[in-house]
């Protein structure tokens, strides 16, 4: 894994990385590229909140923000699926 990303591979499936003001270590089955994308998305979400908030508050707000985005994407996908089906056909 690229050290400049702040993500270090410790073992085959164990990584250490920084989000906000804290270093985390976890085990995952994700490959390096996908894990790097996940960490980048989490960092972006956490960094979008004021740094004067606690780490816990920033993480919780990031979780809520990402959950809201996922809900909106799901709603839009449902609408696209519904609009693409022939009349009378169900999902």
C-alpha positions, 0 to 999 in steps of 0.5 A, a space after each residue: 500500500 502507498 505510504 503517502 496515503 497514510 495506510 499501512 498494511 501490517 499483515 495479509 489482511 490487516 491495516 493501520 490508518 488515520 481518520 481525523 485525529 486517530 489511528 485505527 487498526 483493523 482486519 478486512 478481506 478487501 483488497 488494497 485498492 478497495 480498502 484505500 477507496 473506503 478509507 478515502 471516502 471515510 476521511 472525506 466525510 469526517 473532514 467535512 465537519 468542523 475540526 473543533 468537534 470531537 473525534 466521536 462527533 465527527 465520526 457519528 456525523 460522517 456515518 449519518 451523512 454517508 447513510 443519508 447518501 446511501 438512502 438517497 442513492 437507493 431511492 433514486 435507483 428504485 425510481 430508475 428501476 420502476 421507470 424502466 419496467 414495462 407497464 404492469 410488471 413488478 420489481 
